[in-house]
Amino acid sequence: MSKIKRGFPVFYCIYFLCIALFLAGLYMALGVVREYLADYESAQPQYEAERVFAAYYDDRDYEELVRMCEADVTSFEEKAVVAAYLREFTAGKEITYNSITTGLDSSIKYIVKADGVKFSAFTLVRGEETTPKGVPLYTLGNMEIYTSGQHSVSITAPKGYTVRMDGHVLDESFRTEMEEKHDSCHHMPEGTEGIIYVEYRVDGLYYPPKSVEVINRDGISVPVVQDDMGNYSADFIYSDSLQAEHSAYVIAAAQALAAYMQNDGKFSAIGAYLDPTSDLYTNVRSSETYFVISHSSFSFEDVKTSEFYAYDDNTFSCRVSFTHVLKRYGSKDYKDYLDMTFYLRKVDGKYLIYDRYNH
């Protein structure tokens, strides 16, 4: 009797084939899923945030950060000072960043801190660019700097003088409302302004100015001083050229006035130097000379002039001092020290004294 040979059952062939096909399909599917997950992972914002942080903060070279932020600086400083300021601010400090929005948002904002103090931020936005699998990528949006110049500078100078800070002229937009009148304002004729001190103020500076210069109306630089608070001030200076031009004239006027008051001259002598429309003219002309000291002759010693200052093209003041020596027979000479400030204005082309006061 012969034996019948049996082959592998068809059922098992099909069964194992199906299993093999399933495993192969599963492997391929898992590969696709792994690729997609890797692609999705690569599109996560933290990687772009790491790149941005490394590019703009890690090396602490903040020039590009400042450029990206369009940092606001005054016209007196360059943007480079902001980068320098940030380097000083973050020196020796740990710089960290953290997100303040969720990754589900179309934009994610990161705050950057130095030892826990916020000084900058950047925002990532979900853009049109995608990964090979179509996952939207985050790219750098805007950047911010949370710092500004904290220095303020106050400069006080006479009105009409030119004030420069670091080579820049301060125009009227920097003027404050502060005005302080000099005593000369009480002696000015109508239409003429005495010395008035005004204040210029500049805020928002990152560093104190390197130079402050004040120029008077004649183009001469005047001394500038700085107080303990860092504020600057400049005073007016007297005119050497005005002194050279009018010194002899005001000396003659002062001596004529002194002589008249001691009955050693006529009013016409001093009257020629006085403005006939002024109260001074009337007061001198009507003054009584009852207190004349008896003397045989007189002279003037230690004659000096100083403090010549022009308020405009037609008005100036000056100071005259001397010792009026009255010589007396049989007695010691009487010495009268006179020290006066004259105010003169141009009348019909000639300077005449319209006011004065004694020191």
C-alpha positions in Angstrom: 0.0 0.0 0.0 1.5 3.3 -1.0 1.7 6.4 1.2 0.0 9.7 0.2 2.3 12.8 0.5 0.7 15.9 2.2 2.0 19.5 1.4 2.0 22.5 3.8 -1.6 23.5 4.3 -2.7 26.4 2.1 -4.4 28.0 5.1 -1.2 28.4 7.0 0.6 29.7 3.9 -2.0 32.4 3.5 -2.0 33.1 7.3 1.7 33.6 7.6 1.8 35.6 4.3 -0.8 37.9 5.8 1.2 38.3 9.0 4.3 39.0 7.0 2.5 41.6 4.9 1.0 43.2 8.0 4.4 43.4 9.7 5.9 44.9 6.6 3.1 47.4 6.3 3.4 48.2 10.0 7.1 48.8 9.7 6.6 51.1 6.8 3.8 52.9 8.6 6.0 53.3 11.6 8.8 54.7 9.4 6.4 57.2 8.0 5.2 58.1 11.5 8.8 58.4 12.7 9.7 60.7 9.8 6.6 62.9 10.4 7.3 63.0 14.2 11.0 64.0 13.5 9.7 66.6 11.0 7.2 67.9 13.4 9.8 68.0 16.2 12.2 70.0 14.0 9.5 72.6 13.5 9.0 73.2 17.2 9.7 76.9 18.3 12.2 76.0 21.0 14.8 75.2 18.4 14.4 78.5 16.6 14.4 80.2 20.0 17.8 78.6 20.8 19.1 79.8 17.4 17.9 83.4 18.1 19.3 83.4 21.6 22.7 82.1 20.4 22.8 84.6 17.5 21.8 87.8 19.4 22.6 87.2 23.1 25.1 84.5 23.8 28.2 86.3 22.6 26.9 89.6 24.1 27.7 91.5 21.0 24.6 93.6 20.9 25.1 95.7 17.8 22.9 93.5 15.7 20.3 93.3 18.4 20.2 97.1 18.6 19.8 97.3 14.8 17.0 94.8 14.8 15.2 96.7 17.6 15.7 100.1 16.0 16.7 101.3 19.5 15.5 104.8 20.2 18.4 107.2 21.0 18.6 111.0 21.2 20.2 113.0 18.4 23.3 113.5 20.7 24.2 109.8 20.7 24.8 107.0 18.2 23.1 103.7 18.4 26.4 102.1 19.3 26.1 103.6 22.8 23.0 101.3 23.4 25.1 98.2 22.6 27.8 99.5 24.9 25.3 100.1 27.6 23.8 96.6 27.2 27.3 95.1 27.5 27.9 97.0 30.7 24.4 96.1 32.0 24.9 92.3 31.4 28.6 92.0 32.3 29.1 89.2 34.7 25.4 88.3 34.8 23.6 85.1 33.7 21.5 85.7 30.7 18.4 83.5 30.5 15.2 83.5 28.4 11.7 82.0 28.8 8.5 81.9 26.9 5.5 83.8 28.2 3.0 82.3 25.7 2.1 78.8 24.7 3.5 76.9 21.7 -0.1 76.7 20.4 -0.2 80.3 19.5 0.7 81.7 16.1 3.3 83.8 17.8 5.4 83.1 20.9 7.1 85.8 22.9 10.3 85.2 24.9 11.6 87.4 27.7 15.4 87.8 28.1 16.8 88.6 31.5 20.1 89.3 33.1 20.3 87.9 36.6 16.5 87.9 36.6 16.1 91.5 35.4 14.3 91.8 32.1 16.1 93.8 29.5 15.0 92.4 26.1 12.5 90.2 24.3 12.0 88.5 21.0 8.9 87.0 19.3 8.7 84.0 17.0 5.9 83.9 14.5 4.5 80.9 12.5 5.2 81.8 8.9 4.4 80.5 5.5 7.6 78.4 5.2 7.1 74.7 6.1 9.1 71.6 6.7 9.2 68.9 3.9 6.2 67.3 5.5 4.3 70.6 5.5 4.6 71.5 9.2 4.7 75.4 9.5 8.0 76.8 10.7 8.5 79.5 13.3 10.7 82.4 12.3 12.0 85.5 14.1 9.5 88.3 14.2 10.3 91.4 16.2 12.8 92.1 18.9 12.6 94.6 21.8 14.9 96.3 24.2 13.5 97.3 27.6 16.0 100.0 28.4 16.4 103.6 27.8 18.9 106.4 28.6 18.5 107.5 32.2 20.8 110.5 32.2 19.4 114.0 32.1 21.5 117.1 31.6 20.6 120.7 32.7 22.5 123.6 31.2 21.9 127.2 32.4 23.2 130.1 30.3 22.3 133.7 29.5 19.5 134.0 27.0 20.7 134.6 23.4 23.9 132.6 24.0 24.6 129.5 21.9 24.6 126.3 23.8 26.3 123.2 22.4 26.4 119.7 23.8 28.8 117.2 22.1 29.0 119.5 19.1 25.2 119.8 18.7 23.5 123.1 19.1 20.5 123.1 21.5 17.6 124.9 19.9 14.5 126.3 21.6 12.9 122.9 21.8 15.3 122.1 24.6 14.4 125.2 26.6 12.5 124.8 29.8 10.2 127.4 31.4 12.8 128.4 33.9 14.0 132.1 33.6 16.0 133.9 36.2 16.5 137.7 35.8 19.8 139.4 36.5 19.8 142.7 38.4 20.5 144.4 35.1 16.9 143.8 34.1 15.9 146.5 36.5 17.9 149.1 34.7 16.9 148.5 31.1 15.1 151.1 29.0 11.9 150.1 27.3 12.4 147.6 24.5 15.8 146.4 25.8 16.2 143.1 27.6 18.7 142.7 30.5 20.6 139.5 31.2 18.2 136.6 31.7 19.4 133.1 32.5 17.5 130.3 30.8 17.7 126.5 31.2 18.2 123.9 28.5 17.4 120.3 29.4 18.2 117.0 27.6 16.7 113.8 28.8 17.1 110.1 27.7 20.9 110.0 27.5 22.7 106.7 28.1 25.9 108.5 29.1 26.8 112.0 30.4 27.9 114.4 27.6 31.6 114.5 26.7 31.5 118.3 26.1 29.3 121.3 26.9 30.1 124.6 25.3 28.5 128.0 25.6 29.2 130.8 23.1 28.3 134.5 23.7 26.9 136.9 21.1 30.4 137.9 20.0 31.3 134.2 19.2 33.5 133.9 22.3 33.4 130.7 24.4 32.5 131.4 28.0 33.5 129.3 31.0 31.2 126.4 31.9 31.1 124.9 35.4 29.6 121.6 36.6 28.1 121.2 40.0 27.9 118.1 42.2 24.6 117.1 40.7 26.1 117.0 37.2 24.3 120.2 36.1 26.1 122.8 34.0 26.0 126.6 34.1 27.7 129.4 32.3 27.7 133.1 33.1 28.1 136.1 30.9 31.6 137.6 30.3 32.5 141.2 30.0 33.7 142.8 26.8 37.4 143.8 26.4 36.7 145.5 23.1 33.9 147.6 24.5 36.2 148.6 27.4 39.0 149.6 25.0 36.6 151.7 23.0 34.6 153.5 25.7 36.8 153.5 28.8 38.2 157.0 28.4 34.6 158.3 27.8 33.0 156.9 30.9 36.0 158.0 33.0 35.5 161.5 31.9 31.8 161.3 32.6 32.4 159.9 36.1 35.0 162.5 36.9 32.7 165.3 35.6 29.9 164.0 37.9 32.2 163.9 40.9 33.6 167.4 40.3 30.0 168.8 39.8 28.9 167.3 43.1 31.8 169.2 44.9 31.1 172.5 43.1 34.2 172.1 40.9 32.3 172.1 37.7 29.2 173.3 35.9 26.2 171.1 35.2 26.8 171.6 31.5 30.1 169.6 31.9 28.3 166.5 33.2 25.0 167.2 31.4 26.8 166.5 28.1 27.1 162.9 29.2 23.6 162.4 30.5 20.5 161.3 28.6 18.2 164.5 28.9 15.1 162.3 28.9 16.2 160.2 31.9 15.3 160.6 35.5 19.1 160.6 36.2 19.5 163.8 34.2 16.7 165.5 36.2 18.0 164.2 39.6 21.6 165.4 39.0 20.5 168.8 37.7 18.2 169.4 40.7 20.5 168.0 43.3 21.6 170.3 46.0 25.4 170.7 46.7 25.1 171.9 50.3 27.4 169.2 51.6 30.5 170.3 49.7 33.7 169.8 51.6 35.9 172.9 51.5 39.0 172.3 49.5 41.5 174.2 47.4 42.0 171.6 44.6 41.3 168.0 43.8 42.6 165.0 41.9 41.6 161.5 41.0 43.6 158.4 41.9 43.4 154.7 41.2 41.1 155.2 38.3 39.7 152.0 37.0 37.0 150.8 34.6 35.6 147.3 34.3 32.5 145.1 33.7 31.7 146.4 30.2 28.7 144.5 28.9 26.6 145.1 25.8 22.9 144.3 26.0 22.3 145.1 22.3 23.9 147.3 19.7 22.7 150.5 21.4 22.9 149.7 25.1 25.7 148.8 27.5 26.8 149.1 31.1 30.2 149.5 32.8 31.8 150.1 36.2 34.0 153.0 37.1 35.9 153.4 40.3 38.5 155.9 41.6 39.5 157.9 44.7 38.4 161.6 44.6 41.1 163.4 46.5 40.1 166.8 47.9 43.2 168.9 49.0 42.7 171.2 52.0 44.9 173.9 53.4 46.3 173.0 56.8 44.4 169.7 56.9 44.7 166.2 55.8 43.5 165.5 52.3 39.9 164.2 52.2 39.6 161.0 50.1 36.2 159.9 48.8 36.1 156.5 47.2 33.6 156.3 44.4 32.5 153.1 42.7 29.6 153.3 40.2 27.9 151.3 37.5 26.7 153.4 34.5 24.0 152.4 32.0 24.4 154.0 28.6 22.2 154.0 25.5 22.8 155.5 22.1 20.9 158.8 21.5 21.3 160.4 18.1 24.4 158.4 17.5 26.1 159.2 20.9 26.2 157.1 24.0 24.6 158.9 27.0 24.2 157.8 30.6 20.5 157.1 31.5 20.9 155.3 34.9 23.5 154.4 37.5 23.9 153.0 40.9 26.6 153.1 43.6 28.4 150.0 44.9 
